[in-house]
C-alpha cells in the first residue's frame, strides 16, 4: 500500500514539515518547496544534547522505533580532504511510507524530543 500522488503531495508539502519545525528541527527546502520529493532535510543543531548531532539523534530515534538517516552519510569527501563534515547537524527524513506510519513517527519523535528538554521548575 502506498500513498496516492495527492496524498504524497499533501504529506510532503503540508503540515509534516511544520510539525518538525515546531519540534525545533529546522527544515531546509532549497529554493522551491513545490519541487521537493518526499525527503526533507532537517537541522537538529538547536535541540538539546545528544539530539543536536545527527548520530545522537539517529541512535535515540532508533530506540523509539523511528528511522532517520544521518546527513554525514550523504557527505561526499573524496580523499578525506575535510576533517569535519558540514552535515553533522543534519538528518534526512522520509515522508514516503504510508501516512499512518509517518504520523506515528512524528508523534514518537515529538515525545523523544520532549523527554530531553529541561524540566521547568514550578
MMTF fields as JSON, N, C-alpha, C and O atoms, coordinates in Angstrom:
{
  "mmtfVersion": "1.0.0",
  "mmtfProducer": "UNKNOWN",
  "numBonds": 487,
  "numAtoms": 488,
  "numGroups": 122,
  "numChains": 1,
  "numModels": 1,
  "chainsPerModel": [1],
  "groupsPerChain": [122],
  "chainIdList": ["A"],
  "bondAtomList": [4, 2, 8, 6, 12, 10, 16, 14, 20, 18, 24, 22, 28, 26, 32, 30, 36, 34, 40, 38, 44, 42, 48, 46, 52, 50, 56, 54, 60, 58, 64, 62, 68, 66, 72, 70, 76, 74, 80, 78, 84, 82, 88, 86, 92, 90, 96, 94, 100, 98, 104, 102, 108, 106, 112, 110, 116, 114, 120, 118, 124, 122, 128, 126, 132, 130, 136, 134, 140, 138, 144, 142, 148, 146, 152, 150, 156, 154, 160, 158, 164, 162, 168, 166, 172, 170, 176, 174, 180, 178, 184, 182, 188, 186, 192, 190, 196, 194, 200, 198, 204, 202, 208, 206, 212, 210, 216, 214, 220, 218, 224, 222, 228, 226, 232, 230, 236, 234, 240, 238, 244, 242, 248, 246, 252, 250, 256, 254, 260, 258, 264, 262, 268, 266, 272, 270, 276, 274, 280, 278, 284, 282, 288, 286, 292, 290, 296, 294, 300, 298, 304, 302, 308, 306, 312, 310, 316, 314, 320, 318, 324, 322, 328, 326, 332, 330, 336, 334, 340, 338, 344, 342, 348, 346, 352, 350, 356, 354, 360, 358, 364, 362, 368, 366, 372, 370, 376, 374, 380, 378, 384, 382, 388, 386, 392, 390, 396, 394, 400, 398, 404, 402, 408, 406, 412, 410, 416, 414, 420, 418, 424, 422, 428, 426, 432, 430, 436, 434, 440, 438, 444, 442, 448, 446, 452, 450, 456, 454, 460, 458, 464, 462, 468, 466, 472, 470, 476, 474, 480, 478, 484, 482],
  "bondOrderList": [1, 1, 1, 1, 1, 1, 1, 1, 1, 1, 1, 1, 1, 1, 1, 1, 1, 1, 1, 1, 1, 1, 1, 1, 1, 1, 1, 1, 1, 1, 1, 1, 1, 1, 1, 1, 1, 1, 1, 1, 1, 1, 1, 1, 1, 1, 1, 1, 1, 1, 1, 1, 1, 1, 1, 1, 1, 1, 1, 1, 1, 1, 1, 1, 1, 1, 1, 1, 1, 1, 1, 1, 1, 1, 1, 1, 1, 1, 1, 1, 1, 1, 1, 1, 1, 1, 1, 1, 1, 1, 1, 1, 1, 1, 1, 1, 1, 1, 1, 1, 1, 1, 1, 1, 1, 1, 1, 1, 1, 1, 1, 1, 1, 1, 1, 1, 1, 1, 1, 1, 1],
  "groupList": [{"groupName": "UNK", "atomNameList": ["N", "CA", "C", "O"], "elementList": ["N", "C", "C", "O"], "formalChargeList": [0, 0, 0, 0], "bondAtomList": [1, 0, 2, 1, 3, 2], "bondOrderList": [1, 1, 2], "singleLetterCode": "X", "chemCompType": "L-PEPTIDE LINKING"}],
  "groupTypeList": [0, 0, 0, 0, 0, 0, 0, 0, 0, 0, 0, 0, 0, 0, 0, 0, 0, 0, 0, 0, 0, 0, 0, 0, 0, 0, 0, 0, 0, 0, 0, 0, 0, 0, 0, 0, 0, 0, 0, 0, 0, 0, 0, 0, 0, 0, 0, 0, 0, 0, 0, 0, 0, 0, 0, 0, 0, 0, 0, 0, 0, 0, 0, 0, 0, 0, 0, 0, 0, 0, 0, 0, 0, 0, 0, 0, 0, 0, 0, 0, 0, 0, 0, 0, 0, 0, 0, 0, 0, 0, 0, 0, 0, 0, 0, 0, 0, 0, 0, 0, 0, 0, 0, 0, 0, 0, 0, 0, 0, 0, 0, 0, 0, 0, 0, 0, 0, 0, 0, 0, 0, 0],
  "groupIdList": [1, 2, 3, 4, 5, 6, 7, 8, 9, 10, 11, 12, 13, 14, 15, 16, 17, 18, 19, 20, 21, 22, 23, 24, 25, 26, 27, 28, 29, 30, 31, 32, 33, 34, 35, 36, 37, 38, 39, 40, 41, 42, 43, 44, 45, 46, 47, 48, 49, 50, 51, 52, 53, 54, 55, 56, 57, 58, 59, 60, 61, 62, 63, 64, 65, 66, 67, 68, 69, 70, 71, 72, 73, 74, 75, 76, 77, 78, 79, 80, 81, 82, 83, 84, 85, 86, 87, 88, 89, 90, 91, 92, 93, 94, 95, 96, 97, 98, 99, 100, 101, 102, 103, 104, 105, 106, 107, 108, 109, 110, 111, 112, 113, 114, 115, 116, 117, 118, 119, 120, 121, 122],
  "secStructList": [7, 7, 7, 7, 2, 2, 2, 2, 2, 2, 2, 2, 2, 6, 6, 2, 2, 2, 2, 2, 2, 2, 6, 6, 7, 3, 3, 3, 7, 6, 6, 7, 4, 4, 4, 7, 7, 1, 3, 3, 3, 3, 3, 7, 6, 6, 1, 7, 6, 6, 6, 6, 1, 2, 2, 2, 2, 2, 2, 2, 2, 2, 2, 6, 6, 7, 7, 7, 3, 3, 4, 4, 4, 4, 7, 7, 7, 4, 4, 4, 7, 7, 1, 1, 7, 6, 6, 6, 6, 3, 3, 3, 3, 3, 7, 7, 1, 7, 2, 2, 2, 2, 2, 2, 2, 2, 2, 2, 2, 2, 2, 2, 2, 2, 2, 2, 1, 7, 7, 7, 7, 7],
  "xCoordList": [0.852, 0.0, 0.886, 1.786, 0.651, 1.451, 0.522, -0.657, 1.082, 0.308, -0.006, 0.82, -1.186, -1.521, -0.737, -0.186, -0.682, 0.044, -0.503, 0.27, -1.822, -2.43, -2.009, -1.647, -2.05, -1.655, -0.178, 0.205, 0.652, 2.073, 2.352, 3.15, 1.703, 1.867, 1.403, 2.064, 0.274, -0.25, 0.713, 0.947, 1.267, 2.168, 3.477, 3.945, 4.085, 5.397, 5.348, 6.326, 4.233, 4.171, 3.117, 2.79, 2.593, 1.551, 2.111, 2.983, 1.61, 1.926, 3.053, 3.491, 3.548, 4.554, 5.852, 6.469, 6.281, 7.476, 7.219, 8.13, 5.985, 5.623, 5.717, 6.163, 5.301, 5.413, 6.861, 7.19, 7.743, 9.168, 9.689, 10.431, 9.31, 9.739, 9.277, 10.032, 8.043, 7.525, 8.278, 8.283, 8.91, 9.712, 11.109, 11.871, 11.457, 12.781, 13.72, 14.919, 13.196, 14.006, 13.798, 12.694, 14.866, 14.792, 14.795, 15.738, 13.755, 13.649, 14.154, 13.81, 14.971, 15.525, 14.856, 14.848, 14.302, 13.603, 14.339, 13.904, 15.424, 16.079, 15.334, 14.751, 15.353, 14.762, 13.276, 12.566, 12.793, 11.409, 10.799, 11.034, 10.026, 9.404, 8.489, 8.337, 7.883, 6.955, 7.645, 6.99, 8.958, 9.674, 10.312, 11.104, 9.984, 10.635, 10.058, 9.0, 10.784, 10.317, 9.77, 9.433, 9.684, 9.171, 10.276, 10.068, 11.448, 12.522, 12.607, 12.425, 12.883, 13.061, 14.377, 14.65, 15.189, 16.414, 16.1, 15.498, 16.512, 16.258, 17.512, 18.269, 17.732, 18.864, 18.403, 17.386, 19.168, 18.848, 19.793, 19.858, 20.521, 21.522, 20.926, 21.623, 19.67, 19.043, 18.433, 17.873, 18.53, 17.961, 18.96, 20.162, 18.453, 19.376, 20.232, 19.805, 21.452, 22.293, 21.602, 20.889, 21.775, 22.598, 21.862, 22.371, 20.662, 19.834, 20.323, 19.836, 21.285, 21.744, 22.843, 23.443, 23.108, 24.087, 23.374, 22.524, 23.714, 22.976, 23.048, 22.06, 24.184, 24.285, 23.594, 23.014, 23.65, 22.925, 21.427, 20.738, 20.926, 19.501, 19.12, 18.111, 19.944, 19.703, 19.585, 18.64, 20.533, 20.534, 19.315, 18.694, 18.972, 17.793, 16.509, 15.601, 16.422, 15.219, 15.027, 13.898, 16.124, 16.016, 15.419, 14.644, 15.781, 15.218, 13.702, 12.998, 13.211, 11.773, 11.143, 10.014, 11.884, 11.429, 11.097, 10.099, 11.964, 11.836, 13.168, 14.224, 13.11, 14.313, 14.523, 13.631, 15.713, 16.164, 17.51, 18.068, 18.031, 19.326, 20.264, 19.991, 21.374, 22.333, 22.842, 23.149, 22.928, 23.367, 24.769, 25.071, 25.631, 27.011, 27.1, 28.102, 26.055, 26.038, 25.995, 26.332, 25.582, 25.459, 26.605, 26.635, 27.528, 28.633, 29.749, 30.45, 29.905, 30.956, 32.246, 32.306, 33.257, 34.518, 35.68, 36.381, 35.881, 36.937, 38.305, 38.652, 39.066, 40.406, 40.43, 41.489, 39.267, 39.155, 39.873, 40.664, 39.586, 40.248, 39.712, 40.413, 38.485, 37.916, 37.972, 37.713, 38.315, 38.39, 37.02, 36.797, 36.102, 34.772, 33.703, 33.83, 32.655, 31.544, 30.716, 30.545, 30.21, 29.312, 27.881, 26.988, 27.669, 26.319, 26.131, 25.231, 26.962, 26.874, 25.597, 25.22, 24.936, 23.689, 22.443, 21.341, 22.625, 21.522, 21.128, 21.975, 19.825, 19.283, 18.33, 17.799, 18.121, 17.126, 15.94, 16.086, 14.769, 13.518, 12.763, 12.765, 12.127, 11.358, 9.872, 9.441, 9.1, 7.649, 7.045, 5.912, 7.808, 7.373, 6.513, 5.669, 6.7, 5.875, 4.394, 4.054, 3.527, 2.101, 1.899, 2.605, 0.931, 0.708, 0.548, 1.033, -0.119, -0.303, 1.062, 1.247, 2.003, 3.345, 4.092, 4.78, 3.954, 4.604, 4.092, 4.88, 2.779, 2.204, 2.63, 2.895, 2.696, 3.16, 4.616, 4.982, 5.434, 6.837, 6.993, 7.822, 6.209, 6.259, 5.866, 6.477, 4.854, 4.416, 5.527, 5.776, 6.184, 7.278, 8.459, 9.07, 8.778, 9.875, 9.564, 10.433, 8.329, 7.937, 8.107, 8.633, 7.667, 7.82, 9.29, 9.692, 10.086, 11.516, 12.17, 12.912, 11.893, 12.489, 12.051, 12.869, 10.778, 10.267, 10.974, 11.208, 11.315, 11.959, 13.374, 13.912, 13.986, 15.32, 15.338, 16.389, 14.187, 14.133, 14.213, 13.66, 14.898, 14.99, 13.607, 12.738, 13.435, 12.158, 12.143, 13.081, 11.068, 10.962, 10.458, 9.554, 11.064, 10.622, 9.48, 9.463, 8.535, 7.334, 7.479, 6.577],
  "yCoordList": [-1.185, 0.0, 1.232, 1.343, 2.145, 3.374, 4.573, 4.448, 5.722, 6.951, 7.287, 7.086, 7.792, 8.278, 9.564, 10.142, 10.013, 11.24, 12.416, 13.251, 12.496, 13.591, 13.523, 14.543, 12.322, 12.173, 12.498, 13.13, 12.074, 12.328, 13.822, 14.324, 14.534, 15.978, 16.621, 17.523, 16.172, 16.715, 16.459, 17.343, 15.268, 14.918, 15.676, 16.22, 15.728, 16.347, 17.855, 18.5, 18.432, 19.882, 20.439, 21.625, 19.591, 20.013, 20.368, 21.23, 19.704, 20.09, 19.3, 19.662, 18.231, 17.407, 18.172, 18.032, 18.982, 19.788, 20.829, 21.186, 21.32, 22.278, 21.607, 22.227, 20.348, 19.627, 19.458, 19.617, 19.139, 19.042, 20.388, 20.445, 21.465, 22.799, 23.128, 23.704, 22.765, 23.016, 22.216, 22.601, 21.11, 20.31, 20.894, 20.426, 21.91, 22.516, 22.046, 22.317, 21.342, 20.863, 21.807, 21.911, 22.497, 23.446, 22.681, 21.941, 22.848, 22.136, 23.01, 24.188, 22.419, 23.129, 22.628, 21.427, 23.534, 23.164, 23.601, 23.275, 24.317, 24.823, 26.039, 26.798, 26.222, 27.421, 27.294, 28.299, 26.089, 25.921, 24.721, 23.58, 24.965, 23.889, 23.029, 21.836, 23.608, 22.849, 21.758, 20.815, 21.86, 20.89, 19.775, 18.999, 19.68, 18.687, 17.295, 17.118, 16.321, 14.942, 14.638, 15.548, 13.346, 13.017, 12.957, 12.4, 13.523, 13.644, 15.078, 16.025, 15.222, 16.541, 16.531, 15.613, 17.55, 17.722, 18.585, 19.651, 18.12, 18.871, 19.023, 18.069, 20.233, 20.503, 20.356, 20.918, 19.591, 19.37, 20.161, 19.904, 21.116, 21.889, 22.6, 22.796, 22.983, 23.719, 22.848, 23.372, 21.542, 20.638, 20.387, 20.591, 19.939, 19.636, 18.408, 17.519, 18.353, 17.166, 15.936, 16.066, 14.795, 14.416, 14.517, 14.073, 15.102, 15.169, 16.199, 16.228, 17.049, 18.12, 17.667, 18.493, 16.384, 15.783, 14.686, 13.978, 14.547, 13.595, 12.165, 11.436, 11.751, 10.372, 10.207, 9.156, 11.23, 11.178, 11.088, 10.296, 11.908, 11.887, 10.539, 9.94, 10.076, 8.793, 7.658, 6.87, 7.572, 6.499, 6.576, 5.555, 7.781, 7.934, 7.629, 7.008, 8.055, 7.789, 6.285, 5.795, 5.551, 4.092, 3.464, 2.512, 3.996, 3.492, 3.683, 2.952, 4.668, 4.964, 4.39, 4.729, 3.522, 2.836, 3.785, 3.615, 4.795, 5.738, 5.767, 5.937, 5.6, 5.6, 6.978, 7.53, 7.516, 8.726, 8.381, 7.319, 9.263, 8.996, 10.162, 11.297, 9.887, 10.955, 11.624, 10.961, 12.95, 13.714, 13.376, 13.468, 12.983, 12.679, 11.499, 11.342, 10.663, 9.551, 10.056, 9.32, 11.308, 11.888, 12.847, 13.435, 13.001, 13.934, 13.273, 12.397, 13.693, 13.159, 13.917, 15.142, 13.183, 13.794, 12.99, 12.285, 13.096, 12.311, 12.631, 13.795, 11.595, 11.773, 12.276, 12.603, 12.337, 12.823, 14.17, 14.347, 15.097, 16.403, 17.31, 18.218, 17.077, 17.856, 17.016, 15.813, 17.662, 16.917, 16.743, 15.78, 17.665, 17.593, 17.812, 18.697, 17.006, 17.13, 18.371, 18.738, 19.008, 20.156, 19.694, 20.515, 18.377, 17.842, 17.134, 16.306, 17.447, 16.748, 17.063, 16.312, 18.146, 18.508, 18.268, 18.672, 17.61, 17.408, 15.947, 15.055, 15.71, 14.374, 14.451, 15.514, 13.315, 13.238, 12.459, 11.346, 13.059, 12.438, 12.036, 12.77, 10.894, 10.425, 10.465, 9.991, 11.039, 11.051, 10.124, 10.326, 9.104, 8.141, 7.007, 6.5, 6.578, 5.469, 5.858, 7.027, 4.898, 5.223, 6.326, 6.393, 7.172, 8.351, 7.996, 8.724, 6.896, 6.476, 6.259, 6.632, 5.666, 5.439, 6.755, 6.93, 7.665, 8.965, 9.695, 10.234, 9.713, 10.399, 9.753, 10.449, 8.421, 7.71, 8.077, 8.301, 8.135, 8.508, 9.922, 10.172, 10.855, 12.238, 12.329, 13.077, 11.576, 11.56, 11.021, 11.567, 9.961, 9.377, 10.342, 10.468, 11.021, 11.986, 13.139, 13.594, 13.606, 14.697, 14.292, 15.068, 13.09, 12.607, 12.444, 12.766, 11.948, 11.781, 13.13, 13.271, 14.119, 15.448, 16.067, 16.648, 15.954, 16.497, 15.889, 16.574, 14.607, 13.927, 14.446, 14.233, 15.114, 15.659, 17.15, 17.707, 17.777, 19.199, 19.359, 18.545, 20.405, 20.63, 20.808, 21.486, 20.188, 20.313, 21.66, 22.006, 22.402, 23.704, 23.493, 22.695, 24.227, 24.114, 25.073, 26.188, 24.632, 25.448, 26.195, 26.938],
  "zCoordList": [0.0, 0.0, 0.0, 0.832, -0.903, -0.938, -1.054, -1.387, -0.773, -0.857, -2.305, -3.195, -2.527, -3.862, -4.108, -3.171, -5.352, -5.675, -4.879, -4.408, -4.719, -3.959, -2.502, -1.917, -1.898, -0.506, -0.332, 0.652, -1.275, -1.195, -1.229, -0.437, -2.138, -2.205, -0.918, -0.404, -0.387, 0.858, 2.007, 2.83, 2.067, 3.16, 3.061, 4.061, 1.874, 1.757, 1.774, 2.153, 1.374, 1.314, 2.25, 2.198, 3.095, 4.013, 5.365, 5.481, 6.391, 7.75, 8.388, 9.48, 7.757, 8.41, 8.637, 9.693, 7.662, 7.887, 8.96, 9.708, 9.046, 10.09, 11.458, 12.423, 11.547, 12.812, 13.216, 14.392, 12.272, 12.577, 13.066, 14.047, 12.396, 12.787, 14.204, 14.988, 14.532, 15.874, 16.942, 18.111, 16.551, 17.482, 17.656, 18.503, 16.867, 16.939, 15.852, 15.914, 14.85, 13.734, 12.56, 12.026, 12.159, 11.049, 9.733, 9.451, 8.928, 7.646, 6.509, 6.412, 5.653, 4.505, 3.24, 2.971, 2.471, 1.238, 0.0, -1.105, 0.126, -1.066, -1.589, -0.815, -2.892, -3.471, -3.743, -3.747, -3.971, -4.385, -3.679, -4.079, -2.642, -1.866, -2.737, -2.473, -3.761, -4.601, -5.394, -5.838, -5.585, -6.385, -5.573, -6.109, -4.296, -3.449, -3.657, -4.26, -3.141, -3.153, -1.765, -1.008, -1.437, -0.114, 0.937, 2.015, 0.641, 1.624, 2.118, 1.354, 3.394, 3.994, 4.751, 5.524, 4.529, 5.298, 6.5, 6.369, 7.687, 8.909, 9.736, 9.919, 10.239, 11.129, 12.57, 12.977, 13.33, 14.742, 15.643, 16.845, 15.077, 15.817, 17.036, 18.032, 16.975, 18.069, 19.159, 20.122, 19.028, 20.029, 21.152, 20.981, 22.309, 23.411, 23.109, 22.372, 23.681, 23.514, 24.098, 25.094, 23.543, 22.413, 21.082, 20.052, 21.101, 19.891, 18.879, 17.749, 19.267, 18.377, 17.422, 16.733, 17.375, 16.49, 15.688, 16.228, 14.409, 13.571, 14.101, 14.021, 14.636, 15.134, 16.484, 16.754, 17.334, 18.603, 18.377, 19.02, 17.456, 17.121, 16.521, 16.893, 15.588, 14.918, 15.938, 15.881, 16.865, 17.87, 18.782, 19.081, 19.223, 20.099, 19.343, 19.895, 18.092, 17.288, 17.095, 17.12, 16.901, 16.77, 18.025, 17.941, 19.183, 20.445, 20.494, 21.191, 19.751, 19.679, 18.412, 18.058, 17.742, 16.534, 15.388, 14.687, 15.212, 14.109, 13.366, 13.975, 12.06, 11.239, 10.621, 9.976, 10.83, 10.153, 9.521, 9.795, 8.684, 8.06, 8.375, 7.987, 9.08, 9.379, 8.111, 7.12, 8.161, 6.997, 6.535, 5.346, 7.467, 7.082, 6.123, 5.427, 6.081, 5.122, 3.683, 2.755, 3.497, 2.156, 1.828, 0.747, 2.744, 2.559, 1.769, 2.276, 0.542, -0.313, 0.017, -0.097, 0.419, 0.818, 0.227, 0.953, -1.086, -1.73, -1.137, -0.935, -0.867, -0.329, 1.104, 1.639, 1.718, 3.113, 3.29, 4.216, 2.403, 2.44, 3.545, 3.992, 3.988, 5.097, 6.364, 6.335, 7.479, 8.737, 9.379, 10.113, 9.109, 9.724, 8.664, 7.818, 8.712, 7.774, 8.082, 9.244, 7.053, 7.242, 7.524, 7.734, 7.528, 7.713, 9.058, 9.194, 10.044, 11.337, 12.109, 13.008, 11.775, 12.468, 11.607, 11.977, 10.463, 9.531, 9.428, 9.495, 9.264, 9.015, 7.848, 7.525, 7.221, 6.149, 6.688, 7.195, 6.571, 6.986, 5.73, 4.742, 5.757, 4.61, 4.94, 5.991, 4.026, 4.149, 3.1, 2.662, 2.699, 1.695, 2.213, 1.473, 3.489, 3.989, 4.044, 3.864, 4.286, 4.424, 5.467, 6.473, 5.198, 6.046, 7.524, 8.389, 7.816, 9.209, 9.881, 11.04, 9.167, 9.711, 9.921, 10.927, 8.98, 9.09, 10.324, 11.102, 10.504, 11.662, 12.975, 13.956, 12.994, 14.187, 14.483, 15.637, 13.446, 13.615, 14.132, 15.007, 13.606, 14.078, 15.546, 16.309, 15.942, 17.337, 18.243, 19.317, 17.81, 18.599, 18.704, 19.765, 17.603, 17.631, 18.576, 19.32, 18.543, 19.427, 20.894, 21.692, 21.251, 22.627, 22.998, 24.116, 22.064, 22.304, 22.591, 23.563, 21.745, 21.915, 23.224, 23.939, 23.548, 24.815, 26.015, 27.011, 25.928, 27.06, 27.31, 28.397, 26.346, 26.514, 26.867, 27.186, 26.808, 27.142, 28.655, 29.395, 29.122, 30.567, 31.184, 30.635, 32.324, 33.039, 33.765, 34.483, 33.564, 34.246, 35.66, 35.91, 36.576, 37.98, 38.219, 37.696, 39.006, 39.253, 40.531, 40.918]
}
